[in-house]
Amino acid sequence: MNSRLFKLVTRLASSKAGSVEYPFSKNALLPVPLAVPSDRADALRKGRGLMYFLQQNLPEPKKRQWLQTLFSRQHPQRLLPGSVLTVTLEHAPGVFSGVLMSVRRRGPDTSFVLRNVVQRTGVEMQFFVNSPHLKDIRVIQRAGGGPGKEGRRQRRAKLFFLRDSPSKMTAISAGLRG
């Protein structure tokens, strides 16, 4: 008890009292704690409205906007299967382009699958929208059913049948190369 109190006093008296120290690494960055409104603190401690609070405050603003527009079920700018996207990542592969095969909407765990053919081999990659490695999503060609460069809207929510028919895949991704 005495040694614990002594450690606490010496830690508070040290010059690093304002910074939080991570015990396993001196280079680790700790996130800033979320600001909780005082009127909601008691309700959040009891679990009321906790998931809504986390969904609104945990994602970065840019990723929250992607969730509300590109990956929404009803937004006019939402991504439909068959759209051609380019995703920029922080690590290798730096850039991946492909046809949107599926969207899995699970709130903060929303993910999507892109497929492309690289050197005659089909490559699929799954990306999580809230991943810290995801830097940018660009829409190359929309599958919308409208006139012009909108492209054709697919009749399915998941385009897994494209795995078996490469000719349809190349027809959809023709806008990717040209």
C-alpha positions, -999 to 999 in steps of 0.1 A, spaced: 0 0 0 28 24 10 49 16 -21 18 21 -43 11 55 -28 48 65 -32 48 55 -69 16 75 -75 30 106 -58 64 104 -76 46 99 -109 24 129 -104 53 150 -93 74 141 -124 76 164 -154 56 140 -176 25 142 -155 4 157 -183 12 130 -208 -2 94 -208 25 68 -209 20 35 -226 39 7 -207 50 -14 -236 63 12 -261 76 48 -258 67 55 -294 30 44 -292 4 71 -297 -26 70 -275 -58 85 -289 -74 114 -273 -104 104 -251 -138 112 -265 -155 142 -251 -188 131 -235 -215 157 -228 -221 159 -190 -259 154 -194 -253 121 -213 -226 107 -192 -248 88 -167 -270 74 -195 -239 62 -214 -225 46 -182 -257 26 -180 -255 16 -217 -283 38 -230 -275 52 -264 -240 38 -263 -240 23 -298 -254 55 -314 -228 75 -295 -199 53 -307 -212 53 -343 -213 91 -344 -180 97 -326 -155 69 -334 -151 72 -372 -131 100 -387 -153 127 -403 -143 117 -438 -151 81 -432 -184 90 -415 -193 109 -446 -185 79 -468 -208 57 -446 -236 83 -449 -233 88 -486 -214 61 -505 -224 31 -484 -259 42 -474 -289 21 -486 -310 51 -498 -287 80 -506 -287 90 -543 -249 90 -544 -247 54 -530 -224 29 -546 -242 1 -565 -226 -33 -573 -210 -31 -607 -194 3 -601 -157 7 -609 -137 21 -579 -101 30 -571 -90 26 -535 -59 42 -521 -42 25 -492 -14 35 -468 5 2 -473 11 -22 -503 -7 -25 -526 -9 13 -526 -37 16 -552 -63 -11 -561 -89 -6 -588 -117 -30 -595 -154 -38 -599 -175 -35 -568 -188 -70 -561 -206 -66 -528 -212 -42 -499 -216 -55 -464 -234 -29 -444 -228 -34 -406 -226 1 -392 -190 9 -383 -179 -26 -396 -191 -18 -431 -169 -34 -458 -169 -39 -496 -152 -63 -520 -135 -52 -552 -125 -76 -580 -100 -72 -608 -81 -94 -632 -44 -90 -629 -22 -110 -653 -51 -133 -661 -57 -141 -624 -88 -129 -606 -79 -109 -575 -105 -99 -549 -98 -76 -520 -121 -68 -491 -118 -33 -476 -132 -21 -443 -145 15 -446 -133 25 -411 -98 9 -415 -70 33 -407 -52 20 -438 -79 32 -462 -70 67 -474 -93 74 -504 -121 60 -524 -126 73 -560 -155 63 -582 -143 57 -618 -176 46 -633 -210 43 -616 -234 15 -622 -266 34 -621 -290 26 -649 -291 62 -661 -281 75 -695 -246 84 -706 -216 73 -686 -237 61 -658 -234 24 -669 -259 -3 -663 -274 -11 -629 -270 -47 -620 -300 -68 -609 -282 -84 -580 -268 -71 -547 -238 -94 -548 -221 -100 -581 -203 -133 -572 -214 -148 -605 -186 -127 -621 -161 -151 -606 -173 -177 -631 -177 -155 -662 -146 -134 -670 -162 -121 -702 -189 -103 -682 -162 -90 -658 -142 -75 -687 -174 -60 -702 -182 -42 -669 -146 -31 -663 -141 -18 -698 -142 18 -684 -113 9 -661 -88 7 -689 -103 32 -714 
